[in-house]
Amino acid sequence: MDQVFPGFVADVDGPALYRDDLRPAPSGRPWVAINMVATVDGAITLDGRSGGLSGPADKAVFFALRSVADVILVGAGTVRAEHYGPPRTSAEDQDRRVQRGQAPFPTIAVVSGRMDLAPDARLFRDTPVRPVILTTEGADSSRRAALEPVADVVTVGHGSVDFRLGLSELHQRGAEVVVCEGGPTLNGGLAQADLVDELCVTISPLLTSGDDLRMIRGAPLAPPRGVALDRQLLDDGFVFSRYLVRR
């Protein structure tokens, strides 16, 4: 990869930069990084999935960010659309994690108000770490009962998931870094609650048009949050930007 901001530097190890970034946990909650890929015109899916927008360098950054996360946070709709499975962490990254004092594998936490998840889905089969489901008091009791044998089901809200309470719960379980992989409604809820610290955005060199969703969806932020560009990397037409939310 080439670093193109703030000064041009050729041939940097992009994934290593993401692994080495400092992510100090705020008081009472984990550091939250959102990681998303989009086309140059803002589409975040191609034929309903994000995989068609990716490339080798984007996958390398994706796994680098996962390798530093204590928890991978994702919405139930994204789990279904992307056919999520258990986290795949290389032996090398497992060693790095243990040396940092982390568990060998990150935990996947799913946000689901309706509990519309299949207990026999890939995510819950053969997983090295029991997933967590963050839900509400009003969640369907039969669906909850079906999922409790395969996941830790945690109530963090009434009519909707309380993201601050959910992150506090994850923090109490030892999470210092959370990487959120969407979808847009989950990203929007975190942004609305002012819980986003970092945005890692990959721009794929594609132009698609259409009516695809944007990266963050929800009520407008008033006022808008300021972000600072920490760095940009370029690889085979893909642009990788890391932003830090101004506090």
Secondary structure, DSSP 8 states (H G I E B T S, - for coil): -EEEESS-BSS--HHHHHHH------TTS-EEEEEEEEETTS---BTTBSGGG--HHHHHHHHHHHHH-SEEEEEHHHHHHHT--S----HHHHHHHHHHT--SS-EEEEE-SS----TTSGGGSS-SS--EEEE-TTS-HHHHHHHTTTSEEEE--SSS--HHHHHHHHHHTT-SEEEE---HHHHHHHHHTT---EEEEEEES----SS---SS-SS--SS---EEEEEEEEETTEEEEEEEE--
